[in-house]
Amino acid sequence: MVMRVEPDYLTRAVVKTPAIRLAIGSFKDLTSEGLIRHDTDPVAGRLLAGALSSAALMSVLLDDKEKYSIRIDYPGPVRGLLVDANADGRVRGLIRNPHVMESADSVEVACGDADATVAVTRSCEGRILNSGEVRTAFIMPSAALGYFLSVSDQVESEIRCEIQLQPDPKAPVRSAFGVLIQALPGCDAEEFDGIRNRLLAPEAGKILQDAMLLADEKLRTLLMWLLATAEVPEYAAYPVAPAKFSCNCSRERMRDMALQMLGRDDLRKLFSENPNPAVRCQFCRNEYHLSAEDVK
């Protein structure tokens, strides 16, 4: 049997009855690039891949030119995650401790035994539209962000991501699938709880991981499972641009940041000690070399 392999994709859909919306996607390329750029170990990689996938799913909730800035802080040695997601599918992210397995051999130990803090800001071209912060006992980024949307945005939500890693430095992510569901006005709360529970069941995970199902087949199969029906429900699907790891850093931006943080005097001193200094973007790890002309 030949396994069909699809490129990354992202689809949003609206179901008429019950009134729910969802986003479903594959994020193998997105997450692989993030893990490679940050040279993550398996524990850190699983957390970063989950955060990138979840942010990509949330991007369908944004209007044109809007952006989510997400921060998840943990009390454990992994410390935290930062992820940005734009309405056009551009996503970037980092994990504070990419080599957390030096002190923690599991996600639970890496994150710590106290609540995580989730902070999300929604903005448009630098103008903050709204922001919120919650504490949650959920440690996986998908569950933590689903909880945030339910509590802070007051829209009943759930996010599930299925991440499979592999020991390949050039392609560390074997597969990365995810789904976001939200209740729309008119959706019965008890009925949505049932849908949420079915999304969290092992059967939903198997559907997400099934490599033999193409995008539209996976959406139909998952909807039938979530709604406990033998027939495909009435829904409208809207494919959008797949999420891509993309950073807006540049030499000019990094130069201005260095000037803001260090000042011209400190930079001149730095040049006297090192004639070819470089600054590195924390999100994409690209290096930019500065010149003496930058501090004149």
C-alpha positions in Angstrom: 0.0 0.0 0.0 1.4 3.4 -1.1 0.9 6.1 1.5 -0.5 9.4 0.1 1.4 12.4 1.4 -0.2 15.9 1.2 1.5 19.2 1.6 0.5 21.4 4.6 -3.0 22.7 4.4 -5.5 24.6 6.4 -9.3 24.6 6.0 -12.0 26.4 8.0 -15.5 25.1 8.0 -19.0 26.0 9.4 -21.6 23.5 10.3 -25.2 24.6 10.2 -26.6 22.2 12.7 -25.4 22.2 15.4 -24.0 25.7 15.0 -20.2 25.2 15.2 -17.2 26.3 13.3 -13.9 24.6 13.0 -10.4 24.7 11.5 -8.4 21.6 10.5 -5.0 21.4 9.1 -1.7 19.7 8.5 1.4 21.5 9.8 4.3 19.1 9.1 6.5 21.6 7.1 5.6 24.5 9.5 6.6 22.6 12.6 9.6 20.9 11.1 11.1 24.3 10.2 10.5 25.6 13.7 12.1 22.6 15.4 15.1 22.7 13.0 15.7 26.4 13.5 15.7 26.1 17.3 17.5 22.7 17.4 15.0 21.3 19.8 15.2 18.0 21.7 12.2 15.7 21.5 10.4 17.1 24.6 10.9 20.8 23.7 10.1 19.9 20.1 6.7 18.4 21.0 5.8 21.5 22.9 7.0 23.9 20.2 5.3 21.9 17.4 2.0 21.9 19.4 2.2 25.7 19.9 3.0 26.4 16.2 0.1 24.1 15.1 -2.4 25.6 17.6 -1.4 29.2 16.6 -1.9 28.3 12.9 -5.4 27.0 13.7 -6.2 30.2 15.6 -5.1 32.3 12.6 -8.5 31.5 10.9 -10.2 33.6 13.6 -8.3 36.7 12.6 -9.5 39.4 10.2 -7.3 40.8 7.4 -4.0 42.2 8.7 -4.6 41.1 12.3 -2.1 39.1 14.4 -2.1 37.0 17.5 0.9 37.3 19.9 0.9 34.3 22.2 2.9 33.7 25.3 2.8 30.5 27.5 4.8 30.6 30.7 5.6 27.4 32.7 7.1 27.1 36.2 9.3 24.2 35.0 12.7 24.2 33.3 11.3 24.7 29.8 10.2 28.1 31.0 7.9 29.1 28.1 6.9 29.6 24.5 6.3 32.6 22.3 4.4 32.4 19.1 3.1 34.9 16.6 0.3 34.1 14.0 -0.9 36.3 11.3 -4.2 36.3 9.4 -2.4 35.4 6.2 -0.9 32.2 7.7 2.5 33.5 8.6 3.6 31.9 11.9 6.8 32.1 13.9 7.7 30.9 17.4 10.4 30.0 19.9 10.8 27.9 23.0 12.8 29.3 25.9 14.8 26.1 26.6 15.2 24.1 23.4 17.4 21.5 25.2 15.2 20.9 28.2 15.9 17.2 28.3 19.2 18.1 30.0 17.1 18.5 33.2 13.7 17.0 32.3 12.9 13.7 30.6 9.2 14.3 30.0 6.8 17.1 29.1 5.2 17.0 32.5 8.6 17.5 34.3 9.7 20.1 31.7 6.5 22.2 32.3 6.5 21.9 36.1 3.9 21.0 38.6 2.1 24.4 38.9 -0.3 26.1 36.6 0.8 27.6 33.3 0.1 31.2 32.3 -1.4 31.9 28.9 -1.4 35.5 27.6 -2.7 36.4 24.1 -2.8 39.8 22.4 -4.8 40.4 19.2 -3.5 43.4 17.2 -3.8 45.0 13.8 -0.8 46.8 12.3 0.7 47.5 15.8 -2.6 48.6 17.3 -3.8 46.4 20.2 -7.4 45.3 19.7 -7.7 43.2 22.9 -5.6 41.1 25.2 -6.1 38.6 28.0 -4.3 36.4 30.4 -5.4 33.2 32.2 -3.9 30.6 34.4 -4.5 27.0 33.5 -3.7 23.5 34.7 -3.4 22.4 31.1 0.3 22.1 30.0 0.0 21.1 26.3 -0.2 24.3 24.2 -3.3 23.1 22.3 -5.3 22.5 25.5 -4.1 25.6 27.1 -5.0 27.8 24.2 -8.4 26.1 23.8 -9.0 27.0 27.5 -7.9 30.6 26.9 -10.4 31.0 24.1 -13.2 29.6 26.3 -12.4 31.7 29.4 -10.9 34.9 28.1 -12.7 35.3 24.8 -15.8 33.6 26.3 -16.3 31.4 23.2 -16.6 27.7 24.1 -13.6 26.2 22.3 -11.3 23.1 22.1 -8.1 22.5 20.2 -6.5 19.1 19.6 -3.1 18.5 18.0 -1.6 15.2 17.1 2.2 15.5 16.8 4.5 12.6 15.8 8.3 13.2 15.8 11.0 11.2 14.2 14.8 11.0 14.6 15.6 12.8 11.4 17.4 16.1 11.8 16.3 17.3 8.3 12.6 16.4 8.9 12.1 16.0 12.7 8.3 16.0 12.4 6.7 12.9 10.9 3.2 14.4 11.0 1.4 17.3 12.7 -2.4 17.5 12.4 -4.7 19.7 14.4 -8.3 20.8 14.7 -10.0 23.7 16.5 -13.8 23.7 17.2 -15.9 26.6 18.5 -19.5 27.0 19.5 -21.4 29.6 17.4 -24.5 31.6 18.7 -27.4 29.2 19.0 -25.3 26.1 19.7 -26.6 24.2 22.7 -24.0 24.1 25.5 -24.7 20.5 26.4 -24.5 19.4 22.8 -21.2 21.2 22.4 -19.8 19.5 25.5 -20.6 16.2 23.8 -18.7 17.3 20.6 -15.8 18.4 22.7 -15.6 15.1 24.5 -15.7 13.2 21.2 -12.9 15.4 19.9 -10.8 14.4 22.9 -11.5 10.7 22.5 -8.9 8.3 21.0 -11.0 7.8 17.9 -10.6 11.4 16.9 -6.9 11.2 17.3 -6.8 8.2 15.0 -8.8 10.1 12.4 -6.4 13.1 12.6 -3.3 10.8 12.2 -4.7 8.7 9.4 -2.3 9.4 6.5 -4.6 7.7 4.0 -7.3 10.4 4.4 -6.8 13.5 2.3 -7.9 16.9 3.5 -11.5 16.8 2.5 -11.9 13.2 3.4 -10.4 13.8 6.9 -12.8 16.8 7.4 -15.9 14.7 6.5 -14.8 11.7 8.6 -14.0 13.9 11.6 -17.4 15.7 11.4 -19.3 12.4 11.3 -17.4 11.2 14.4 -17.9 14.5 16.3 -21.6 14.7 15.5 -22.1 10.9 16.0 -23.8 10.5 12.7 -23.6 8.0 9.9 -24.1 10.7 7.3 -22.0 13.6 6.3 -23.6 16.7 8.0 -24.4 19.9 6.1 -21.3 22.2 6.2 -19.4 24.8 4.2 -15.7 24.5 3.8 -13.2 27.3 2.9 -9.6 26.3 2.2 -7.2 29.0 3.1 -3.5 29.5 2.5 -1.4 26.9 4.5 0.5 28.2 7.5 4.2 28.9 6.9 7.0 29.6 9.2 7.8 33.2 8.4 9.7 35.9 10.3 9.6 39.6 9.5 13.0 40.3 10.9 15.6 42.1 8.7 19.0 43.6 9.1 17.5 47.0 9.5 15.1 45.9 12.2 17.8 44.1 14.1 20.1 47.1 13.8 17.4 49.4 15.2 16.7 46.9 18.0 20.4 46.8 18.9 20.6 50.6 19.0 17.5 50.7 21.2 18.7 48.1 23.6 22.4 49.0 23.8 22.7 52.6 22.6 25.4 54.0 20.3 28.1 54.3 23.0 27.8 50.7 24.0 27.8 49.6 20.3 30.9 51.6 19.6 32.6 49.9 22.5 31.4 46.6 21.1 33.0 47.4 17.7 36.3 48.3 19.4 36.3 44.7 20.8 34.8 42.9 17.9 35.0 44.5 14.4 32.4 42.1 13.0 29.6 41.7 15.6 26.3 40.0 14.8 22.8 40.0 16.2 20.5 37.0 16.1 16.7 37.0 15.8 15.2 35.1 18.7 12.4 33.7 16.5 14.1 32.5 13.4 17.7 32.4 14.6 19.0 34.3 11.5 22.1 36.3 12.1 22.7 39.8 10.9 26.2 41.4 11.0 26.5 45.0 11.9 29.0 47.5 10.5 30.6 50.6 12.0 28.4 52.7 9.7 25.4 51.6 11.8 26.5 53.5 14.8 27.6 56.8 13.2 
